[in-house]
Amino acid sequence: MTYEPASSDVVIVGGGVIGLAVGWRAAQRGLSVTLFERGLPGEATSRVAAGMIAPISEASPTEPALLALGRESAGLYPAFIEELSRISGLDPGYRRFGTLFVARDSDEAAVLERELEFREGLGLPVRRLLAGEARELEPALAPTLRLGLEIPDDHAVDPRALTHALAAAFVKADGRLRAGEEVAEVVVSGGRVVGVRLTKGAYVEARNVVIAAGPWSGQLPGLPDQARVPLRPVKGQILNLRDPGGAGLLSRVLRMQPGYLVPRGDGRYVLGATMEERGFDTSVTAGAVFELLRDAIELVPGLSELEIEELVAGTRPGTSDNGPILGPGAVPGLHWATGHHRHGILLAPITAEIVFAGLLGEDPGETAAPFAADRFTATRVEA
């Protein structure tokens, strides 16, 4: 086994938005950080994300802790983006769009009424719209629309642009970005994590290892079985569309049952997404594409004139309770930043803060407590 010439305070496994956000914050605040990504940064799960910053739209009565975490992260986003833009010199693609929920028929309208009641009961900003009011906001909507809900505080970001900006900011903070280098295993010795071994054989020493490898996080060799976290891949298929005439078809994120349409602000749109339990399969299927287009065109007929730029599928990291796994693991020196499911882009700023606090041995706060790894593992494992 060969050795790297220098150790790091932190090694991060995974170079998507989550890993890069954690790495940037840690490097920016004085830790030496090396990040390993087996491919190109952001080319796996992050590349297939739609980028909605939408905790209120995503709110569920069964997930109050996740709503609180999402709202806190959304509140961090404006300053996070301003700082990232200034340091990286790049546009992360952040847009203050707002969201419009829409219903096509009486059944879907009844669902929206329940969604409205739930959000009003929590004091969340939401406004009920008659069909005509919704079409005044978005004239491209079909005349058959039955009901709408406006959520003005939701925003969106382009995950691919965000990835590029985070990578640039990480490097400018003296982070070491090692693209195309795969971690083969986490190395545990003397009862704690001491580094990682690469597939090419080199050993990299580190006082802390953060696993941010998305749905692959639970498979990384080297950890005791009792220290692993349970993750499963959840497949999602999306379409990237482009309006040759430029922006203007929609000015807000459109959420329908069961999908969404996210404008990028420049004539590009993301239409998604399926939720499939198919393991790590990332094939694009005709049936999924047909259903996504059929439902969206019924609500926005002008969508049929858009060009298809890309059909793509990816996998999200899912947990049994749909919550992320954040902070210290069951072996000293091990830290988790994974399990974000559909909320990875939304939760990137707060994840960076929580994981950084864990690296310093500090309390990340009450909002983070429900998402600690020890809900799935022992508090400490003898390695």
C-alpha positions in Angstrom: 0.0 0.0 0.0 1.3 3.5 -0.9 0.8 6.5 1.3 -0.1 10.1 0.4 2.6 12.6 1.4 0.3 14.7 3.7 -2.7 14.0 5.9 -5.9 16.0 6.0 -8.1 17.2 8.8 -11.1 16.0 6.7 -11.5 13.6 3.8 -14.9 13.8 2.0 -16.1 10.9 0.0 -18.4 12.2 -2.8 -18.3 15.3 -4.9 -22.0 16.2 -5.4 -23.6 19.4 -4.1 -23.7 18.0 -0.6 -20.0 16.9 -0.4 -18.9 20.1 -2.1 -21.0 22.3 0.3 -19.5 20.6 3.3 -16.0 20.7 1.9 -16.3 24.4 1.1 -17.5 25.4 4.6 -14.8 23.2 6.3 -12.0 24.5 4.1 -13.2 28.1 4.4 -13.1 27.9 8.2 -9.6 26.6 8.4 -9.6 22.8 8.1 -7.5 21.0 5.6 -9.9 19.2 3.3 -9.4 16.6 0.6 -12.5 15.6 -1.4 -12.6 12.4 -3.6 -15.1 12.0 -6.4 -14.9 8.9 -8.5 -16.2 10.7 -11.6 -16.7 14.4 -12.3 -18.1 16.7 -9.5 -21.9 16.7 -9.5 -22.3 14.2 -12.4 -24.3 11.6 -10.5 -27.3 12.4 -8.3 -26.8 16.2 -8.3 -26.9 16.3 -12.1 -30.4 14.9 -12.2 -31.9 17.1 -9.5 -34.5 19.8 -10.4 -33.2 22.2 -7.8 -36.4 23.3 -6.0 -35.8 25.3 -2.8 -39.3 24.5 -1.7 -39.8 23.4 1.9 -43.4 24.7 2.1 -44.4 23.0 -1.1 -42.8 19.8 0.1 -44.3 19.9 3.6 -46.0 16.8 4.8 -48.1 16.4 8.0 -46.0 13.3 8.8 -42.6 15.0 8.6 -42.7 18.1 10.9 -39.0 17.8 11.7 -38.0 17.7 8.0 -40.2 20.8 7.4 -38.3 22.7 10.2 -34.9 21.7 8.8 -36.0 22.6 5.2 -37.2 26.0 6.3 -34.1 26.8 8.2 -32.0 25.8 5.2 -34.1 27.8 2.8 -33.6 30.8 5.1 -29.8 30.4 4.7 -29.9 30.2 0.9 -29.9 34.0 -0.1 -26.7 34.7 1.9 -25.2 31.3 0.9 -25.7 32.1 -2.8 -24.5 35.7 -2.4 -21.3 34.5 -0.8 -20.8 31.7 -3.2 -21.3 33.9 -6.3 -18.8 36.5 -4.9 -16.1 33.9 -4.1 -16.5 31.7 -7.1 -17.1 34.4 -9.7 -19.9 32.2 -11.1 -23.7 32.4 -11.3 -25.1 29.4 -9.3 -28.5 29.8 -11.1 -30.6 30.9 -8.1 -34.0 32.3 -9.0 -36.8 33.6 -6.8 -39.7 32.1 -8.7 -42.4 31.0 -6.2 -44.5 27.9 -6.8 -48.0 27.3 -8.2 -49.8 24.1 -7.2 -52.5 23.3 -9.8 -55.4 20.9 -10.0 -57.0 19.6 -13.2 -60.2 18.0 -11.9 -62.4 17.8 -8.8 -60.4 15.0 -7.2 -57.1 16.9 -7.5 -58.9 20.1 -6.3 -60.0 18.3 -3.2 -56.4 17.3 -2.6 -55.3 20.9 -2.9 -58.0 22.0 -0.4 -56.4 19.6 2.1 -52.9 20.9 1.3 -54.2 24.4 1.8 -55.8 23.6 5.2 -52.6 21.9 6.4 -50.3 24.8 5.5 -52.7 27.5 6.8 -52.9 25.5 10.1 -49.1 25.9 10.4 -49.2 29.6 9.5 -47.3 29.0 6.3 -47.6 31.5 3.4 -50.0 30.1 0.9 -52.9 31.6 -1.1 -55.9 29.9 -2.7 -56.5 30.8 -6.3 -59.5 30.3 -8.5 -58.8 29.0 -12.0 -59.0 32.5 -13.5 -56.7 33.9 -10.9 -54.1 31.2 -11.5 -54.3 31.8 -15.2 -53.7 35.5 -14.7 -50.4 34.6 -13.0 -49.5 32.0 -15.6 -51.4 32.6 -18.9 -49.9 29.4 -20.4 -52.1 27.3 -18.2 -54.9 25.4 -19.8 -58.5 26.7 -19.6 -59.6 23.4 -18.0 -57.7 24.2 -14.8 -59.8 23.8 -11.7 -57.9 25.3 -8.8 -54.5 26.7 -7.7 -52.4 27.4 -4.7 -49.7 30.1 -4.7 -46.6 29.7 -2.5 -44.6 32.8 -3.0 -41.6 32.0 -0.8 -40.4 28.9 -2.7 -37.4 29.4 -4.9 -35.2 27.3 -7.2 -31.5 26.9 -8.2 -29.8 25.1 -11.2 -28.0 22.2 -9.5 -25.4 22.0 -12.3 -24.5 25.7 -12.1 -24.5 25.3 -8.3 -22.1 22.4 -8.5 -19.7 24.4 -10.7 -19.7 27.3 -8.3 -19.2 25.1 -5.2 -16.3 23.3 -6.8 -14.7 26.7 -7.7 -15.2 28.1 -4.2 -13.9 24.9 -2.6 -10.6 25.1 -4.6 -10.3 28.8 -3.9 -10.6 28.0 -0.2 -7.5 25.7 -0.6 -9.6 22.5 -0.7 -8.0 19.6 -2.6 -10.5 18.4 -5.2 -9.5 14.9 -6.5 -11.9 14.1 -9.3 -11.6 10.7 -11.0 -10.3 9.1 -7.9 -12.4 6.5 -6.1 -12.3 5.6 -2.5 -12.2 1.8 -2.1 -12.7 1.7 1.7 -12.8 3.6 4.9 -9.8 2.6 7.1 -10.5 1.9 10.8 -7.7 1.3 13.3 -7.5 1.5 17.0 -11.2 1.9 17.4 -11.6 5.0 15.1 -11.5 6.1 11.5 -8.0 7.1 10.5 -8.4 7.6 6.7 -9.3 6.1 3.4 -7.8 3.8 0.8 -8.2 4.5 -2.9 -8.9 1.9 -5.6 -5.4 2.6 -6.9 -3.9 1.5 -3.6 -2.9 4.8 -2.0 -3.8 5.3 1.7 -4.9 8.8 2.7 -4.7 9.7 6.4 -7.4 11.8 7.9 -8.7 12.7 11.4 -12.2 12.7 10.1 -14.0 11.1 7.1 -17.3 12.5 5.8 -19.3 10.1 3.7 -21.4 12.1 1.2 -21.7 9.6 -1.6 -25.4 9.8 -2.0 -27.2 6.4 -2.4 -23.8 4.6 -2.5 -22.9 5.9 1.0 -24.1 2.8 2.8 -22.0 0.4 0.6 -18.6 1.8 1.3 -16.3 -1.1 2.6 -14.3 -0.9 5.8 -16.9 0.1 8.3 -18.2 -2.3 11.0 -21.6 -3.5 10.0 -23.1 -1.9 13.1 -21.8 1.5 12.1 -23.5 1.5 8.7 -26.6 3.4 7.9 -29.5 2.0 5.9 -29.9 3.6 2.5 -31.7 2.6 -0.7 -31.6 4.1 -4.2 -34.8 5.7 -5.4 -34.9 6.2 -9.2 -36.0 9.4 -10.8 -36.4 10.2 -14.5 -36.6 13.8 -15.8 -36.7 15.6 -19.1 -34.8 18.8 -19.8 -36.7 20.9 -22.3 -35.8 24.1 -24.2 -38.0 26.8 -25.7 -36.4 28.1 -28.9 -38.2 31.4 -28.4 -36.5 31.9 -25.0 -38.0 32.5 -21.6 -41.7 33.3 -21.0 -43.8 30.2 -21.1 -43.8 30.0 -17.3 -42.5 32.3 -14.6 -43.0 30.0 -11.6 -42.4 26.5 -10.6 -45.5 24.5 -11.5 -46.4 21.6 -9.3 -49.0 19.1 -10.5 -50.0 15.7 -9.5 -47.7 13.9 -9.5 -44.9 15.9 -11.1 -43.4 19.4 -11.5 -42.1 21.8 -14.1 -39.2 24.1 -13.1 -38.2 27.1 -15.3 -34.5 28.0 -15.4 -35.3 31.6 -16.4 -33.6 31.4 -19.8 -36.0 29.2 -21.8 -35.0 25.9 -20.3 -37.3 23.8 -18.2 -37.0 20.7 -16.1 -39.9 18.3 -16.2 -40.0 15.5 -13.6 -39.9 13.3 -11.9 -40.7 9.6 -11.4 -40.3 7.9 -8.0 -39.3 4.3 -8.7 -37.9 1.5 -6.5 -35.6 0.0 -9.1 -32.3 -0.2 -7.4 -29.4 1.5 -9.2 -31.1 1.2 -12.6 -30.7 4.5 -14.5 -32.3 3.6 -17.8 -34.8 6.0 -19.3 -38.1 4.4 -20.2 -40.7 5.3 -22.8 -43.6 4.9 -20.4 -42.2 7.3 -17.9 -41.4 10.0 -20.5 -44.9 9.6 -22.0 -46.6 10.0 -18.7 -44.6 13.0 -17.6 -45.2 14.8 -21.0 -48.9 13.8 -21.1 -49.7 15.2 -17.7 -47.7 18.4 -18.2 -49.0 19.2 -21.7 -52.6 18.8 -20.4 -51.9 21.6 -18.0 -49.5 23.7 -20.2 -50.4 23.0 -23.8 -47.6 25.2 -25.1 -45.1 22.7 -23.6 -45.7 20.5 -26.7 -43.7 23.0 -28.8 -40.6 22.8 -26.7 -37.5 20.9 -27.8 -36.3 17.9 -25.8 -32.7 18.6 -24.9 -32.0 15.6 -22.6 -33.7 12.5 -21.1 -31.9 11.4 -17.9 -32.4 9.2 -14.9 -30.6 9.1 -11.6 -30.9 7.7 -8.1 -31.7 9.6 -4.8 -30.4 8.4 -1.4 -33.5 7.3 0.5 -33.9 6.3 4.2 -36.8 4.5 6.0 -38.1 7.7 7.5 -37.3 10.0 4.5 -34.9 12.1 6.6 -31.3 12.8 6.0 -28.4 11.3 8.1 -26.2 14.2 9.3 -23.3 14.4 11.6 -21.1 12.0 13.6 -21.3 8.3 13.1 -21.0 5.4 15.5 -17.2 5.2 15.0 -15.1 8.2 16.1 -13.9 10.1 13.2 -16.8 9.0 11.0 -19.3 11.6 9.8 -22.4 11.3 7.6 -23.9 13.7 5.0 -26.3 11.6 3.1 -29.9 10.2 2.9 -31.4 13.5 1.6 -33.8 11.7 -0.8 -35.6 14.5 -2.7 -34.2 17.4 -0.6 -30.5 17.4 -1.3 -30.3 20.7 -3.0 -32.6 22.4 -0.5 -30.7 21.1 2.5 -27.2 21.8 1.2 -26.5 24.9 3.3 -27.9 23.5 6.6 -26.1 20.2 6.0 -22.8 22.0 5.6 -23.4 23.8 8.9 -24.5 20.7 10.8 -21.6 18.5 9.6 -19.1 21.2 10.2 -20.3 21.5 13.8 -19.9 17.8 14.2 -16.4 18.0 12.9 -15.6 20.4 15.7 -17.4 18.4 18.3 -20.0 21.1 18.7 -23.8 20.8 19.2 -25.5 21.4 15.8 -28.7 22.5 17.4 -32.2 21.2 18.0 -33.2 21.2 14.4 -30.5 18.7 13.5 -31.2 16.3 16.4 -33.9 14.2 14.6 -31.5 13.5 11.8 -28.5 12.1 13.8 -27.1 8.8 12.6 -27.7 7.1 16.0 -31.4 6.7 15.2 -30.2 3.9 12.9 -27.0 2.8 14.6 -25.4 2.3 18.0 -24.1 5.5 19.7 -20.6 4.0 19.6 -19.3 0.8 18.0 -16.3 -1.2 19.0 -14.2 -1.3 15.8 
